Amino acid sequence: QVRLVESGGGLVQAGDSLRLSCAASGIPVGRTTMDWYRQIPGKERELVARISSDGATEYADSVRGRFTISRNRPRNIVFLEMNSLKVEDTGVYFCNTITRSGNFWGPGTQVTVSS
């Protein structure tokens, strides 16, 4: 069974940095596409960053150049390094992967950026 658990969220000021972690079990992070989504109040959940099994990365236009997705295969963790945070980055951040077994989400971690 695939399990994803996010951590690293918190309350920061605009311009600060945070690093989110997604600890995975039941699937090697190097063998599947891993996504970070966020849910901003009043908006639909949106894809923020993606790392494919071959290591290719993709970013939403709103975060490109500020956020970096990476993975640590031995620890089976996917990271989202967030720099130059903006108030509009506030939301709940979720880790996601889709495998043959299903579509898996973590419980999310709250990121709040104050002005």
DOTORTOR-843853 format. One line per 3 residues: their letters; for each residue x, y, z of C-alpha. Coordinates in nm, 3 decimals, padded with zeros to 5 digits. Example, Ala and Ser with C-alpha at 12.3 -4.5 7.8 and 13.67 -1.06 7.14 Angstrom:
2
AS> 01.230 -00.450 00.780 ~ 01.367 -00.106 00.714 $
//
This chain:
115
QVR> 00.000 00.000 00.000 ~ 00.134 00.341 -00.098 ~ 00.151 00.598 00.179 $
LVE> 00.259 00.960 00.152 ~ 00.320 01.193 00.445 ~ 00.404 01.560 00.404 $
SGG> 00.590 01.774 00.655 ~ 00.776 02.102 00.677 ~ 00.495 02.351 00.651 $
GLV> 00.463 02.647 00.881 ~ 00.412 03.019 00.923 ~ 00.672 03.240 00.756 $
QAG> 00.704 03.594 00.630 ~ 00.704 03.701 00.268 ~ 01.048 03.651 00.120 $
DSL> 01.135 03.361 00.349 ~ 01.204 03.002 00.248 ~ 01.061 02.664 00.346 $
RLS> 01.143 02.310 00.251 ~ 00.860 02.062 00.236 ~ 00.917 01.689 00.255 $
CAA> 00.705 01.402 00.129 ~ 00.800 01.071 00.285 ~ 00.682 00.782 00.070 $
SGI> 00.635 00.416 00.149 ~ 00.511 00.135 -00.070 ~ 00.659 00.287 -00.386 $
PVG> 01.013 00.395 -00.473 ~ 01.006 00.766 -00.550 ~ 01.252 00.708 -00.830 $
RTT> 01.013 00.478 -01.014 ~ 00.707 00.697 -01.031 ~ 00.609 01.052 -01.110 $
MDW> 00.576 01.251 -00.790 ~ 00.374 01.571 -00.777 ~ 00.329 01.858 -00.535 $
YRQ> -00.011 02.023 -00.540 ~ -00.150 02.307 -00.335 ~ -00.498 02.403 -00.229 $
IPG> -00.541 02.776 -00.192 ~ -00.860 02.891 -00.016 ~ -01.135 02.954 -00.268 $
KER> -00.946 02.794 -00.554 ~ -00.915 02.450 -00.706 ~ -00.622 02.231 -00.617 $
ELV> -00.337 02.311 -00.854 ~ -00.023 02.132 -00.964 ~ 00.283 02.315 -00.837 $
ARI> 00.574 02.091 -00.933 ~ 00.642 01.748 -01.077 ~ 00.938 01.516 -01.095 $
SSD> 00.914 01.225 -01.335 ~ 01.078 00.887 -01.292 ~ 01.350 00.994 -01.536 $
GAT> 01.424 01.302 -01.326 ~ 01.259 01.557 -01.552 ~ 01.093 01.841 -01.364 $
EYA> 00.802 02.072 -01.439 ~ 00.671 02.377 -01.259 ~ 00.365 02.595 -01.255 $
DSV> 00.432 02.937 -01.404 ~ 00.356 03.098 -01.069 ~ 00.642 02.921 -00.892 $
RGR> 00.900 02.865 -01.165 ~ 01.235 03.009 -01.059 ~ 01.135 03.014 -00.691 $
FTI> 01.048 02.650 -00.616 ~ 01.261 02.342 -00.675 ~ 01.144 01.982 -00.660 $
SRN> 01.395 01.707 -00.589 ~ 01.410 01.358 -00.451 ~ 01.633 01.148 -00.229 $
RPR> 01.608 00.791 -00.347 ~ 01.783 00.620 -00.052 ~ 01.553 00.799 00.193 $
NIV> 01.255 00.770 -00.042 ~ 01.161 01.134 00.009 ~ 01.057 01.405 -00.233 $
FLE> 01.132 01.766 -00.142 ~ 00.988 02.099 -00.243 ~ 01.228 02.382 -00.176 $
MNS> 01.034 02.708 -00.172 ~ 01.220 03.039 -00.186 ~ 01.106 03.400 -00.206 $
LKV> 00.770 03.300 -00.069 ~ 00.475 03.525 -00.139 ~ 00.150 03.576 00.048 $
EDT> -00.029 03.412 -00.244 ~ 00.167 03.090 -00.185 ~ -00.039 03.035 00.129 $
GVY> -00.229 02.709 00.121 ~ -00.222 02.340 00.198 ~ 00.045 02.152 00.006 $
FCN> -00.012 01.791 -00.092 ~ 00.209 01.517 -00.227 ~ 00.062 01.292 -00.494 $
TIT> 00.147 00.995 -00.708 ~ -00.051 00.775 -00.944 ~ 00.045 00.410 -00.974 $
RSG> -00.119 00.098 -01.112 ~ -00.273 00.057 -00.769 ~ -00.441 00.394 -00.759 $
NFW> -00.418 00.768 -00.703 ~ -00.252 00.844 -00.372 ~ -00.248 01.164 -00.166 $
GPG> -00.089 01.264 00.158 ~ -00.286 01.449 00.428 ~ -00.116 01.778 00.337 $
TQV> 00.089 02.037 00.521 ~ -00.016 02.397 00.579 ~ 00.199 02.681 00.450 $
TVS> 00.109 03.030 00.562 ~ 00.299 03.331 00.433 ~ 00.237 03.661 00.608 $
S> 00.310 04.004 00.467 $
//
